[in-house]
Amino acid sequence: MKIRKYRHADCGQMAKLFYDTVHTVCAEDYTEEQLDAWATGEVDLAQWDKSFSEHLTLVAEMDGIIVGFGDMDREGYLDRLYVHKDYQRKGIASAICSRLEQTAASTVVTTHASITARAFFEKRGYSTVKKQTVIRKGIGLTNFIMKKQQNKQ
């Protein structure tokens, strides 16, 4: 596996990975209606590309296939972290997350974790600050505001 910085040409493949991952990996924790509201399949690629370009965005590749990605803003907010549905539990999310955390300027990293991702972040030392319901397309989705205190030398 190779982890590299985001390139504009990655955006379409990342949007498909996002949709497929949400609709398969998160299907045990959310209803079909919630999954459709979360990942509609109609990503604004220009907006995503702008966001990925403004953030530190890392892409994991295996044999030329994007198998995961994650991005973090300058304040230490880990925005997105997704791994291809066929490459789960291979250390890809951990590798991306570790690299993002190492580069964070802040000593506190924050994320909004799905029900599905909560245990992953807890194992990495994140603690739940608050459970919340966010509204997407008029549908409520439960997630968790989580923070990790880092020891920056």
N, CA, C and O atoms as a GROMACS GRO file, in nm:
protein
  612
    1MET      N    1   0.085  -0.118   0.000
    1MET     CA    2   0.000   0.000   0.000
    1MET      C    3   0.089   0.124   0.000
    1MET      O    4   0.190   0.130   0.069
    2LYS      N    5   0.048   0.221  -0.078
    2LYS     CA    6   0.120   0.348  -0.088
    2LYS      C    7   0.024   0.458  -0.043
    2LYS      O    8  -0.091   0.464  -0.087
    3ILE      N    9   0.072   0.546   0.045
    3ILE     CA   10  -0.007   0.662   0.085
    3ILE      C   11   0.058   0.785   0.025
    3ILE      O   12   0.179   0.808   0.040
    4ARG      N   13  -0.022   0.863  -0.043
    4ARG     CA   14   0.029   0.982  -0.112
    4ARG      C   15  -0.068   1.097  -0.094
    4ARG      O   16  -0.180   1.080  -0.045
    5LYS      N   17  -0.024   1.215  -0.136
    5LYS     CA   18  -0.110   1.332  -0.132
    5LYS      C   19  -0.214   1.324  -0.243
    5LYS      O   20  -0.193   1.263  -0.347
    6TYR      N   21  -0.326   1.388  -0.217
    6TYR     CA   22  -0.438   1.397  -0.311
    6TYR      C   23  -0.399   1.468  -0.439
    6TYR      O   24  -0.322   1.564  -0.439
    7ARG      N   25  -0.454   1.418  -0.550
    7ARG     CA   26  -0.442   1.484  -0.681
    7ARG      C   27  -0.584   1.510  -0.734
    7ARG      O   28  -0.675   1.432  -0.708
    8HIS      N   29  -0.601   1.618  -0.808
    8HIS     CA   30  -0.734   1.655  -0.859
    8HIS      C   31  -0.802   1.539  -0.932
    8HIS      O   32  -0.923   1.522  -0.922
    9ALA      N   33  -0.726   1.460  -1.005
    9ALA     CA   34  -0.781   1.350  -1.084
    9ALA      C   35  -0.840   1.238  -0.997
    9ALA      O   36  -0.911   1.152  -1.048
   10ASP      N   37  -0.811   1.239  -0.866
   10ASP     CA   38  -0.862   1.136  -0.775
   10ASP      C   39  -1.008   1.154  -0.738
   10ASP      O   40  -1.073   1.058  -0.696
   11CYS      N   41  -1.060   1.272  -0.751
   11CYS     CA   42  -1.188   1.310  -0.691
   11CYS      C   43  -1.304   1.219  -0.732
   11CYS      O   44  -1.381   1.176  -0.646
   12GLY      N   45  -1.318   1.188  -0.857
   12GLY     CA   46  -1.428   1.103  -0.902
   12GLY      C   47  -1.423   0.964  -0.842
   12GLY      O   48  -1.525   0.911  -0.798
   13GLN      N   49  -1.305   0.905  -0.839
   13GLN     CA   50  -1.289   0.771  -0.782
   13GLN      C   51  -1.316   0.774  -0.630
   13GLN      O   52  -1.372   0.680  -0.575
   14MET      N   53  -1.277   0.883  -0.565
   14MET     CA   54  -1.301   0.897  -0.421
   14MET      C   55  -1.451   0.912  -0.392
   14MET      O   56  -1.499   0.861  -0.292
   15ALA      N   57  -1.523   0.982  -0.479
   15ALA     CA   58  -1.668   0.998  -0.461
   15ALA      C   59  -1.739   0.864  -0.472
   15ALA      O   60  -1.831   0.836  -0.396
   16LYS      N   61  -1.695   0.781  -0.565
   16LYS     CA   62  -1.755   0.647  -0.580
   16LYS      C   63  -1.721   0.561  -0.458
   16LYS      O   64  -1.808   0.490  -0.407
   17LEU      N   65  -1.597   0.566  -0.413
   17LEU     CA   66  -1.555   0.491  -0.294
   17LEU      C   67  -1.641   0.533  -0.175
   17LEU      O   68  -1.688   0.448  -0.099
   18PHE      N   69  -1.662   0.664  -0.156
   18PHE     CA   70  -1.744   0.716  -0.048
   18PHE      C   71  -1.884   0.657  -0.053
   18PHE      O   72  -1.933   0.604   0.047
   19TYR      N   73  -1.948   0.665  -0.167
   19TYR     CA   74  -2.085   0.615  -0.182
   19TYR      C   75  -2.091   0.465  -0.151
   19TYR      O   76  -2.174   0.422  -0.071
   20ASP      N   77  -2.003   0.387  -0.214
   20ASP     CA   78  -2.005   0.242  -0.196
   20ASP      C   79  -1.977   0.204  -0.050
   20ASP      O   80  -2.040   0.112   0.003
   21THR      N   81  -1.884   0.273   0.014
   21THR     CA   82  -1.849   0.242   0.153
   21THR      C   83  -1.965   0.273   0.246
   21THR      O   84  -2.002   0.190   0.329
   22VAL      N   85  -2.022   0.391   0.232
   22VAL     CA   86  -2.135   0.427   0.319
   22VAL      C   87  -2.248   0.325   0.303
   22VAL      O   88  -2.304   0.279   0.402
   23HIS      N   89  -2.281   0.290   0.180
   23HIS     CA   90  -2.396   0.204   0.155
   23HIS      C   91  -2.372   0.056   0.187
   23HIS      O   92  -2.468  -0.021   0.191
   24THR      N   93  -2.249   0.016   0.209
   24THR     CA   94  -2.225  -0.125   0.247
   24THR      C   95  -2.174  -0.135   0.391
   24THR      O   96  -2.232  -0.208   0.472
   25VAL      N   97  -2.067  -0.065   0.422
   25VAL     CA   98  -2.004  -0.078   0.554
   25VAL      C   99  -2.093  -0.024   0.665
   25VAL      O  100  -2.094  -0.079   0.776
   26CYS      N  101  -2.167   0.080   0.638
   26CYS     CA  102  -2.249   0.144   0.741
   26CYS      C  103  -2.394   0.092   0.744
   26CYS      O  104  -2.475   0.140   0.823
   27ALA      N  105  -2.424  -0.004   0.660
   27ALA     CA  106  -2.562  -0.053   0.645
   27ALA      C  107  -2.617  -0.121   0.771
   27ALA      O  108  -2.739  -0.129   0.788
   28GLU      N  109  -2.530  -0.171   0.858
   28GLU     CA  110  -2.579  -0.234   0.981
   28GLU      C  111  -2.620  -0.131   1.086
   28GLU      O  112  -2.698  -0.162   1.176
   29ASP      N  113  -2.569  -0.009   1.074
   29ASP     CA  114  -2.592   0.093   1.176
   29ASP      C  115  -2.692   0.201   1.136
   29ASP      O  116  -2.738   0.277   1.221
   30TYR      N  117  -2.726   0.209   1.009
   30TYR     CA  118  -2.816   0.312   0.960
   30TYR      C  119  -2.918   0.249   0.866
   30TYR      O  120  -2.891   0.147   0.803
   31THR      N  121  -3.038   0.310   0.858
   31THR     CA  122  -3.142   0.262   0.768
   31THR      C  123  -3.107   0.297   0.624
   31THR      O  124  -3.019   0.380   0.599
   32GLU      N  125  -3.175   0.236   0.530
   32GLU     CA  126  -3.153   0.267   0.388
   32GLU      C  127  -3.185   0.414   0.361
   32GLU      O  128  -3.114   0.480   0.284
   33GLU      N  129  -3.289   0.466   0.423
   33GLU     CA  130  -3.326   0.606   0.408
   33GLU      C  131  -3.213   0.698   0.459
   33GLU      O  132  -3.181   0.798   0.396
   34GLN      N  133  -3.153   0.663   0.572
   34GLN     CA  134  -3.042   0.741   0.625
   34GLN      C  135  -2.919   0.733   0.534
   34GLN      O  136  -2.854   0.834   0.510
   35LEU      N  137  -2.889   0.614   0.485
   35LEU     CA  138  -2.774   0.598   0.394
   35LEU      C  139  -2.792   0.681   0.268
   35LEU      O  140  -2.698   0.743   0.219
   36ASP      N  141  -2.915   0.682   0.214
   36ASP     CA  142  -2.943   0.760   0.093
   36ASP      C  143  -2.929   0.910   0.119
   36ASP      O  144  -2.886   0.984   0.031
   37ALA      N  145  -2.964   0.954   0.239
   37ALA     CA  146  -2.950   1.096   0.273
   37ALA      C  147  -2.803   1.133   0.293
   37ALA      O  148  -2.761   1.243   0.257
   38TRP      N  149  -2.726   1.042   0.350
   38TRP     CA  150  -2.584   1.065   0.379
   38TRP      C  151  -2.502   1.066   0.250
   38TRP      O  152  -2.422   1.156   0.226
   39ALA      N  153  -2.523   0.964   0.169
   39ALA     CA  154  -2.448   0.948   0.044
   39ALA      C  155  -2.547   0.930  -0.070
   39ALA      O  156  -2.596   0.820  -0.096
   40THR      N  157  -2.576   1.040  -0.137
   40THR     CA  158  -2.679   1.041  -0.240
   40THR      C  159  -2.630   0.986  -0.374
   40THR      O  160  -2.710   0.948  -0.459
   41GLY      N  161  -2.498   0.982  -0.391
   41GLY     CA  162  -2.443   0.943  -0.520
   41GLY      C  163  -2.425   1.062  -0.613
   41GLY      O  164  -2.380   1.047  -0.726
   42GLU      N  165  -2.461   1.181  -0.565
   42GLU     CA  166  -2.450   1.303  -0.645
   42GLU      C  167  -2.361   1.403  -0.573
   42GLU      O  168  -2.407   1.505  -0.523
   43VAL      N  169  -2.232   1.372  -0.569
   43VAL     CA  170  -2.134   1.460  -0.504
   43VAL      C  171  -2.102   1.577  -0.596
   43VAL      O  172  -2.085   1.559  -0.717
   44ASP      N  173  -2.093   1.695  -0.540
   44ASP     CA  174  -2.047   1.812  -0.614
   44ASP      C  175  -1.894   1.800  -0.622
   44ASP      O  176  -1.823   1.839  -0.530
   45LEU      N  177  -1.845   1.745  -0.733
   45LEU     CA  178  -1.702   1.717  -0.747
   45LEU      C  179  -1.617   1.843  -0.737
   45LEU      O  180  -1.507   1.839  -0.682
   46ALA      N  181  -1.665   1.954  -0.790
   46ALA     CA  182  -1.589   2.080  -0.780
   46ALA      C  183  -1.574   2.122  -0.634
   46ALA      O  184  -1.467   2.167  -0.593
   47GLN      N  185  -1.680   2.108  -0.556
   47GLN     CA  186  -1.675   2.145  -0.415
   47GLN      C  187  -1.584   2.050  -0.337
   47GLN      O  188  -1.505   2.093  -0.253
   48TRP      N  189  -1.596   1.920  -0.365
   48TRP     CA  190  -1.509   1.823  -0.297
   48TRP      C  191  -1.363   1.848  -0.333
   48TRP      O  192  -1.277   1.846  -0.245
   49ASP      N  193  -1.335   1.872  -0.460
   49ASP     CA  194  -1.198   1.898  -0.502
   49ASP      C  195  -1.142   2.021  -0.430
   49ASP      O  196  -1.027   2.020  -0.386
   50LYS      N  197  -1.221   2.125  -0.420
   50LYS     CA  198  -1.179   2.247  -0.349
   50LYS      C  199  -1.149   2.214  -0.203
   50LYS      O  200  -1.046   2.256  -0.150
   51SER      N  201  -1.236   2.140  -0.138
   51SER     CA  202  -1.218   2.103   0.002
   51SER      C  203  -1.094   2.016   0.020
   51SER      O  204  -1.012   2.041   0.109
   52PHE      N  205  -1.079   1.915  -0.065
   52PHE     CA  206  -0.961   1.827  -0.056
   52PHE      C  207  -0.832   1.905  -0.079
   52PHE      O  208  -0.730   1.878  -0.016
   53SER      N  209  -0.836   2.002  -0.170
   53SER     CA  210  -0.717   2.081  -0.201
   53SER      C  211  -0.682   2.176  -0.087
   53SER      O  212  -0.564   2.204  -0.064
   54GLU      N  213  -0.781   2.225  -0.015
   54GLU     CA  214  -0.756   2.316   0.098
   54GLU      C  215  -0.710   2.241   0.223
   54GLU      O  216  -0.639   2.298   0.306
   55HIS      N  217  -0.749   2.115   0.236
   55HIS     CA  218  -0.711   2.032   0.350
   55HIS      C  219  -0.586   1.952   0.318
   55HIS      O  220  -0.545   1.944   0.202
   56LEU      N  221  -0.527   1.893   0.421
   56LEU     CA  222  -0.428   1.789   0.396
   56LEU      C  223  -0.509   1.664   0.364
   56LEU      O  224  -0.579   1.612   0.451
   57THR      N  225  -0.500   1.617   0.243
   57THR     CA  226  -0.577   1.500   0.200
   57THR      C  227  -0.480   1.392   0.155
   57THR      O  228  -0.394   1.415   0.070
   58LEU      N  229  -0.495   1.274   0.213
   58LEU     CA  230  -0.411   1.160   0.180
   58LEU      C  231  -0.495   1.051   0.115
   58LEU      O  232  -0.610   1.029   0.150
   59VAL      N  233  -0.433   0.984   0.020
   59VAL     CA  234  -0.497   0.878  -0.056
   59VAL      C  235  -0.413   0.752  -0.041
   59VAL      O  236  -0.290   0.756  -0.054
   60ALA      N  237  -0.479   0.639  -0.012
   60ALA     CA  238  -0.411   0.510  -0.007
   60ALA      C  239  -0.440   0.436  -0.136
   60ALA      O  240  -0.555   0.426  -0.179
   61GLU      N  241  -0.334   0.383  -0.198
   61GLU     CA  242  -0.345   0.311  -0.324
   61GLU      C  243  -0.286   0.172  -0.313
   61GLU      O  244  -0.186   0.151  -0.245
   62MET      N  245  -0.349   0.078  -0.380
   62MET     CA  246  -0.293  -0.056  -0.396
   62MET      C  247  -0.311  -0.094  -0.542
   62MET      O  248  -0.423  -0.094  -0.593
   63ASP      N  249  -0.202  -0.124  -0.608
   63ASP     CA  250  -0.206  -0.163  -0.749
   63ASP      C  251  -0.282  -0.061  -0.834
   63ASP      O  252  -0.359  -0.099  -0.922
   64GLY      N  253  -0.262   0.067  -0.806
   64GLY     CA  254  -0.324   0.173  -0.884
   64GLY      C  255  -0.470   0.201  -0.849
   64GLY      O  256  -0.532   0.287  -0.911
   65ILE      N  257  -0.525   0.130  -0.751
   65ILE     CA  258  -0.664   0.149  -0.710
   65ILE      C  259  -0.666   0.229  -0.580
   65ILE      O  260  -0.592   0.198  -0.487
   66ILE      N  261  -0.750   0.330  -0.573
   66ILE     CA  262  -0.766   0.404  -0.449
   66ILE      C  263  -0.847   0.317  -0.354
   66ILE      O  264  -0.962   0.281  -0.381
   67VAL      N  265  -0.785   0.283  -0.240
   67VAL     CA  266  -0.850   0.194  -0.144
   67VAL      C  267  -0.890   0.267  -0.015
   67VAL      O  268  -0.952   0.209   0.073
   68GLY      N  269  -0.854   0.395  -0.006
   68GLY     CA  270  -0.893   0.473   0.110
   68GLY      C  271  -0.848   0.616   0.096
   68GLY      O  272  -0.760   0.647   0.016
   69PHE      N  273  -0.910   0.704   0.175
   69PHE     CA  274  -0.868   0.843   0.178
   69PHE      C  275  -0.912   0.907   0.308
   69PHE      O  276  -1.005   0.861   0.374
   70GLY      N  277  -0.844   1.015   0.341
   70GLY     CA  278  -0.881   1.092   0.459
   70GLY      C  279  -0.831   1.234   0.443
   70GLY      O  280  -0.735   1.259   0.370
   71ASP      N  281  -0.898   1.327   0.512
   71ASP     CA  282  -0.855   1.465   0.504
   71ASP      C  283  -0.875   1.536   0.637
   71ASP      O  284  -0.965   1.504   0.714
   72MET      N  285  -0.786   1.633   0.662
   72MET     CA  286  -0.788   1.710   0.785
   72MET      C  287  -0.763   1.857   0.753
   72MET      O  288  -0.678   1.891   0.670
   73ASP      N  289  -0.838   1.944   0.819
   73ASP     CA  290  -0.816   2.087   0.798
   73ASP      C  291  -0.702   2.138   0.886
   73ASP      O  292  -0.645   2.062   0.964
   74ARG      N  293  -0.671   2.265   0.874
   74ARG     CA  294  -0.558   2.324   0.947
   74ARG      C  295  -0.577   2.327   1.097
   74ARG      O  296  -0.480   2.330   1.173
   75GLU      N  297  -0.703   2.327   1.142
   75GLU     CA  298  -0.731   2.334   1.286
   75GLU      C  299  -0.731   2.197   1.353
   75GLU      O  300  -0.752   2.188   1.474
   76GLY      N  301  -0.708   2.091   1.277
   76GLY     CA  302  -0.707   1.957   1.336
   76GLY      C  303  -0.841   1.887   1.332
   76GLY      O  304  -0.865   1.794   1.410
   77TYR      N  305  -0.930   1.930   1.242
   77TYR     CA  306  -1.058   1.861   1.226
   77TYR      C  307  -1.043   1.755   1.118
   77TYR      O  308  -1.020   1.786   1.001
   78LEU      N  309  -1.056   1.628   1.157
   78LEU     CA  310  -1.050   1.517   1.063
   78LEU      C  311  -1.188   1.506   1.000
   78LEU      O  312  -1.283   1.460   1.063
   79ASP      N  313  -1.198   1.549   0.876
   79ASP     CA  314  -1.327   1.563   0.810
   79ASP      C  315  -1.379   1.429   0.757
   79ASP      O  316  -1.487   1.385   0.795
   80ARG      N  317  -1.303   1.366   0.670
   80ARG     CA  318  -1.348   1.241   0.607
   80ARG      C  319  -1.239   1.136   0.623
   80ARG      O  320  -1.120   1.165   0.616
   81LEU      N  321  -1.282   1.013   0.645
   81LEU     CA  322  -1.192   0.898   0.649
   81LEU      C  323  -1.272   0.777   0.603
   81LEU      O  324  -1.359   0.728   0.675
   82TYR      N  325  -1.243   0.731   0.483
   82TYR     CA  326  -1.320   0.621   0.423
   82TYR      C  327  -1.225   0.520   0.360
   82TYR      O  328  -1.124   0.556   0.300
   83VAL      N  329  -1.260   0.393   0.376
   83VAL     CA  330  -1.184   0.283   0.316
   83VAL      C  331  -1.278   0.202   0.228
   83VAL      O  332  -1.392   0.173   0.265
   84HIS      N  333  -1.229   0.168   0.111
   84HIS     CA  334  -1.304   0.090   0.013
   84HIS      C  335  -1.369  -0.031   0.080
   84HIS      O  336  -1.307  -0.097   0.163
   85LYS      N  337  -1.492  -0.057   0.042
   85LYS     CA  338  -1.569  -0.166   0.104
   85LYS      C  339  -1.500  -0.302   0.094
   85LYS      O  340  -1.520  -0.388   0.180
   86ASP      N  341  -1.419  -0.324  -0.008
   86ASP     CA  342  -1.351  -0.452  -0.026
   86ASP      C  343  -1.214  -0.458   0.042
   86ASP      O  344  -1.145  -0.559   0.033
   87TYR      N  345  -1.174  -0.350   0.110
   87TYR     CA  346  -1.041  -0.344   0.172
   87TYR      C  347  -1.050  -0.309   0.321
   87TYR      O  348  -0.956  -0.252   0.378
   88GLN      N  349  -1.162  -0.343   0.382
   88GLN     CA  350  -1.181  -0.314   0.525
   88GLN      C  351  -1.092  -0.403   0.611
   88GLN      O  352  -1.056  -0.514   0.571
   89ARG      N  353  -1.055  -0.354   0.728
   89ARG     CA  354  -0.981  -0.428   0.830
   89ARG      C  355  -0.843  -0.476   0.784
   89ARG      O  356  -0.798  -0.586   0.816
   90LYS      N  357  -0.777  -0.388   0.706
   90LYS     CA  358  -0.642  -0.418   0.659
   90LYS      C  359  -0.541  -0.312   0.706
   90LYS      O  360  -0.428  -0.309   0.659
   91GLY      N  361  -0.583  -0.227   0.800
   91GLY     CA  362  -0.494  -0.125   0.853
   91GLY      C  363  -0.487   0.003   0.771
   91GLY      O  364  -0.406   0.091   0.800
   92ILE      N  365  -0.570   0.014   0.669
   92ILE     CA  366  -0.566   0.129   0.579
   92ILE      C  367  -0.611   0.256   0.652
   92ILE      O  368  -0.543   0.358   0.647
   93ALA      N  369  -0.725   0.249   0.719
   93ALA     CA  370  -0.774   0.367   0.793
   93ALA      C  371  -0.676   0.407   0.901
   93ALA      O  372  -0.651   0.526   0.922
   94SER      N  373  -0.619   0.310   0.970
   94SER     CA  374  -0.521   0.340   1.076
   94SER      C  375  -0.399   0.411   1.018
   94SER      O  376  -0.349   0.507   1.076
   95ALA      N  377  -0.351   0.364   0.905
   95ALA     CA  378  -0.232   0.424   0.843
   95ALA      C  379  -0.260   0.568   0.800
   95ALA      O  380  -0.179   0.658   0.824
   96ILE      N  381  -0.374   0.590   0.736
   96ILE     CA  382  -0.410   0.726   0.692
   96ILE      C  383  -0.429   0.816   0.814
   96ILE      O  384  -0.377   0.927   0.818
   97CYS      N  385  -0.502   0.768   0.913
   97CYS     CA  386  -0.532   0.847   1.032
   97CYS      C  387  -0.404   0.884   1.107
   97CYS      O  388  -0.389   0.997   1.153
   98SER      N  389  -0.312   0.790   1.119
   98SER     CA  390  -0.185   0.818   1.188
   98SER      C  391  -0.108   0.929   1.118
   98SER      O  392  -0.055   1.019   1.183
   99ARG      N  393  -0.102   0.922   0.986
   99ARG     CA  394  -0.031   1.026   0.910
   99ARG      C  395  -0.097   1.162   0.927
   99ARG      O  396  -0.029   1.263   0.943
  100LEU      N  397  -0.230   1.165   0.922
  100LEU     CA  398  -0.302   1.291   0.939
  100LEU      C  399  -0.279   1.347   1.078
  100LEU      O  400  -0.254   1.466   1.094
  101GLU      N  401  -0.289   1.263   1.180
  101GLU     CA  402  -0.269   1.308   1.318
  101GLU      C  403  -0.128   1.363   1.338
  101GLU      O  404  -0.109   1.462   1.408
  102GLN      N  405  -0.028   1.299   1.278
  102GLN     CA  406   0.111   1.344   1.291
  102GLN      C  407   0.132   1.483   1.233
  102GLN      O  408   0.215   1.559   1.281
  103THR      N  409   0.057   1.515   1.130
  103THR     CA  410   0.077   1.643   1.063
  103THR      C  411  -0.011   1.754   1.120
  103THR      O  412   0.005   1.871   1.084
  104ALA      N  413  -0.104   1.718   1.208
  104ALA     CA  414  -0.194   1.819   1.266
  104ALA      C  415  -0.114   1.921   1.345
  104ALA      O  416  -0.028   1.886   1.427
  105ALA      N  417  -0.142   2.047   1.320
  105ALA     CA  418  -0.074   2.154   1.394
  105ALA      C  419  -0.124   2.161   1.538
  105ALA      O  420  -0.052   2.203   1.628
  106SER      N  421  -0.247   2.121   1.558
  106SER     CA  422  -0.310   2.128   1.689
  106SER      C  423  -0.274   2.008   1.775
  106SER      O  424  -0.242   1.900   1.725
  107THR      N  425  -0.280   2.028   1.907
  107THR     CA  426  -0.260   1.915   1.998
  107THR      C  427  -0.390   1.839   2.021
  107THR      O  428  -0.390   1.733   2.083
  108VAL      N  429  -0.500   1.894   1.971
  108VAL     CA  430  -0.630   1.827   1.982
  108VAL      C  431  -0.683   1.801   1.842
  108VAL      O  432  -0.693   1.892   1.760
  109VAL      N  433  -0.716   1.675   1.815
  109VAL     CA  434  -0.777   1.638   1.688
  109VAL      C  435  -0.924   1.608   1.716
  109VAL      O  436  -0.957   1.539   1.812
  110THR      N  437  -1.010   1.659   1.630
  110THR     CA  438  -1.155   1.642   1.645
  110THR      C  439  -1.210   1.574   1.520
  110THR      O  440  -1.160   1.595   1.410
  111THR      N  441  -1.314   1.493   1.540
  111THR     CA  442  -1.385   1.435   1.427
  111THR      C  443  -1.530   1.417   1.464
  111THR      O  444  -1.565   1.418   1.582
  112HIS      N  445  -1.614   1.400   1.364
  112HIS     CA  446  -1.754   1.363   1.385
  112HIS      C  447  -1.765   1.221   1.332
  112HIS      O  448  -1.770   1.200   1.211
  113ALA      N  449  -1.769   1.125   1.422
  113ALA     CA  450  -1.765   0.984   1.385
  113ALA      C  451  -1.905   0.925   1.372
  113ALA      O  452  -1.993   0.953   1.454
  114SER      N  453  -1.923   0.846   1.271
  114SER     CA  454  -2.049   0.773   1.255
  114SER      C  455  -2.060   0.666   1.364
  114SER      O  456  -1.964   0.638   1.434
  115ILE      N  457  -2.178   0.609   1.376
  115ILE     CA  458  -2.196   0.496   1.467
  115ILE      C  459  -2.096   0.387   1.430
  115ILE      O  460  -2.035   0.326   1.518
  116THR      N  461  -2.080   0.363   1.301
  116THR     CA  462  -1.991   0.258   1.251
  116THR      C  463  -1.846   0.285   1.287
  116THR      O  464  -1.773   0.192   1.322
  117ALA      N  465  -1.803   0.410   1.278
  117ALA     CA  466  -1.662   0.444   1.300
  117ALA      C  467  -1.626   0.472   1.446
  117ALA      O  468  -1.508   0.483   1.479
  118ARG      N  469  -1.724   0.484   1.531
  118ARG     CA  470  -1.698   0.524   1.670
  118ARG      C  471  -1.596   0.432   1.739
  118ARG      O  472  -1.502   0.482   1.801
  119ALA      N  473  -1.613   0.301   1.728
  119ALA     CA  474  -1.522   0.206   1.794
  119ALA      C  475  -1.379   0.220   1.741
  119ALA      O  476  -1.283   0.208   1.817
  120PHE      N  477  -1.365   0.244   1.611
  120PHE     CA  478  -1.232   0.264   1.551
  120PHE      C  479  -1.162   0.382   1.619
  120PHE      O  480  -1.046   0.370   1.659
  121PHE      N  481  -1.232   0.493   1.632
  121PHE     CA  482  -1.171   0.610   1.693
  121PHE      C  483  -1.146   0.591   1.842
  121PHE      O  484  -1.046   0.640   1.895
  122GLU      N  485  -1.234   0.522   1.910
  122GLU     CA  486  -1.211   0.494   2.053
  122GLU      C  487  -1.082   0.414   2.072
  122GLU      O  488  -1.005   0.442   2.164
  123LYS      N  489  -1.058   0.317   1.986
  123LYS     CA  490  -0.934   0.238   1.994
  123LYS      C  491  -0.810   0.323   1.970
  123LYS      O  492  -0.701   0.287   2.014
  124ARG      N  493  -0.826   0.434   1.900
  124ARG     CA  494  -0.714   0.524   1.872
  124ARG      C  495  -0.697   0.631   1.980
  124ARG      O  496  -0.612   0.719   1.967
  125GLY      N  497  -0.777   0.625   2.085
  125GLY     CA  498  -0.762   0.719   2.194
  125GLY      C  499  -0.854   0.839   2.190
  125GLY      O  500  -0.838   0.932   2.269
  126TYR      N  501  -0.950   0.839   2.101
  126TYR     CA  502  -1.048   0.947   2.095
  126TYR      C  503  -1.155   0.922   2.201
  126TYR      O  504  -1.189   0.807   2.231
  127SER      N  505  -1.207   1.029   2.258
  127SER     CA  506  -1.317   1.016   2.353
  127SER      C  507  -1.438   1.092   2.299
  127SER      O  508  -1.424   1.192   2.228
  128THR      N  509  -1.555   1.042   2.334
  128THR     CA  510  -1.678   1.105   2.288
  128THR      C  511  -1.707   1.229   2.371
  128THR      O  512  -1.713   1.223   2.494
  129VAL      N  513  -1.726   1.339   2.302
  129VAL     CA  514  -1.762   1.465   2.366
  129VAL      C  515  -1.914   1.475   2.374
  129VAL      O  516  -1.971   1.518   2.474
  130LYS      N  517  -1.979   1.435   2.263
  130LYS     CA  518  -2.124   1.452   2.255
  130LYS      C  519  -2.182   1.364   2.145
  130LYS      O  520  -2.125   1.352   2.036
  131LYS      N  521  -2.295   1.302   2.174
  131LYS     CA  522  -2.375   1.234   2.072
  131LYS      C  523  -2.467   1.339   2.013
  131LYS      O  524  -2.523   1.422   2.085
  132GLN      N  525  -2.484   1.335   1.882
  132GLN     CA  526  -2.570   1.435   1.819
  132GLN      C  527  -2.646   1.374   1.701
  132GLN      O  528  -2.612   1.266   1.652
  133THR      N  529  -2.748   1.444   1.658
  133THR     CA  530  -2.821   1.408   1.538
  133THR      C  531  -2.806   1.522   1.439
  133THR      O  532  -2.841   1.636   1.468
  134VAL      N  533  -2.752   1.489   1.322
  134VAL     CA  534  -2.740   1.588   1.216
  134VAL      C  535  -2.849   1.558   1.113
  134VAL      O  536  -2.889   1.443   1.095
  135ILE      N  537  -2.895   1.661   1.046
  135ILE     CA  538  -3.003   1.646   0.948
  135ILE      C  539  -2.944   1.657   0.808
  135ILE      O  540  -2.879   1.756   0.774
  136ARG      N  541  -2.968   1.555   0.727
  136ARG     CA  542  -2.927   1.554   0.586
  136ARG      C  543  -3.050   1.520   0.503
  136ARG      O  544  -3.114   1.417   0.523
  137LYS      N  545  -3.083   1.607   0.412
  137LYS     CA  546  -3.200   1.586   0.324
  137LYS      C  547  -3.326   1.559   0.406
  137LYS      O  548  -3.412   1.480   0.366
  138GLY      N  549  -3.336   1.625   0.523
  138GLY     CA  550  -3.453   1.610   0.609
  138GLY      C  551  -3.453   1.484   0.695
  138GLY      O  552  -3.551   1.457   0.764
  139ILE      N  553  -3.345   1.408   0.692
  139ILE     CA  554  -3.335   1.282   0.765
  139ILE      C  555  -3.230   1.296   0.876
  139ILE      O  556  -3.122   1.349   0.852
  140GLY      N  557  -3.262   1.248   0.996
  140GLY     CA  558  -3.170   1.254   1.108
  140GLY      C  559  -3.068   1.141   1.105
  140GLY      O  560  -3.102   1.025   1.084
  141LEU      N  561  -2.942   1.177   1.126
  141LEU     CA  562  -2.832   1.080   1.132
  141LEU      C  563  -2.757   1.099   1.263
  141LEU      O  564  -2.715   1.211   1.295
  142THR      N  565  -2.740   0.993   1.338
  142THR     CA  566  -2.665   0.999   1.463
  142THR      C  567  -2.517   0.992   1.433
  142THR      O  568  -2.472   0.910   1.354
  143ASN      N  569  -2.440   1.081   1.498
  143ASN     CA  570  -2.295   1.070   1.498
  143ASN      C  571  -2.242   1.120   1.631
  143ASN      O  572  -2.319   1.162   1.718
  144PHE      N  573  -2.111   1.118   1.647
  144PHE     CA  574  -2.048   1.151   1.774
  144PHE      C  575  -1.934   1.249   1.752
  144PHE      O  576  -1.845   1.225   1.670
  145ILE      N  577  -1.937   1.360   1.824
  145ILE     CA  578  -1.823   1.451   1.824
  145ILE      C  579  -1.719   1.386   1.913
  145ILE      O  580  -1.745   1.357   2.030
  146MET      N  581  -1.600   1.362   1.858
  146MET     CA  582  -1.494   1.293   1.931
  146MET      C  583  -1.366   1.375   1.924
  146MET      O  584  -1.339   1.442   1.824
  147LYS      N  585  -1.288   1.369   2.032
  147LYS     CA  586  -1.160   1.444   2.039
  147LYS      C  587  -1.050   1.352   2.089
  147LYS      O  588  -1.073   1.258   2.164
  148LYS      N  589  -0.930   1.384   2.043
  148LYS     CA  590  -0.810   1.313   2.088
  148LYS      C  591  -0.706   1.417   2.125
  148LYS      O  592  -0.672   1.504   2.045
  149GLN      N  593  -0.657   1.407   2.248
  149GLN     CA  594  -0.548   1.493   2.293
  149GLN      C  595  -0.416   1.428   2.249
  149GLN      O  596  -0.390   1.311   2.279
  150GLN      N  597  -0.334   1.504   2.179
  150GLN     CA  598  -0.206   1.451   2.131
  150GLN      C  599  -0.092   1.511   2.210
  150GLN      O  600  -0.099   1.627   2.253
  151ASN      N  601   0.011   1.433   2.229
  151ASN     CA  602   0.132   1.483   2.293
  151ASN      C  603   0.225   1.531   2.184
  151ASN      O  604   0.296   1.452   2.122
  152LYS      N  605   0.225   1.661   2.160
  152LYS     CA  606   0.315   1.720   2.058
  152LYS      C  607   0.439   1.769   2.129
  152LYS      O  608   0.431   1.844   2.226
  153GLN      N  609   0.553   1.727   2.080
  153GLN     CA  610   0.682   1.769   2.140
  153GLN      C  611   0.731   1.895   2.073
  153GLN      O  612   0.838   1.946   2.108
   0.00000   0.00000   0.00000
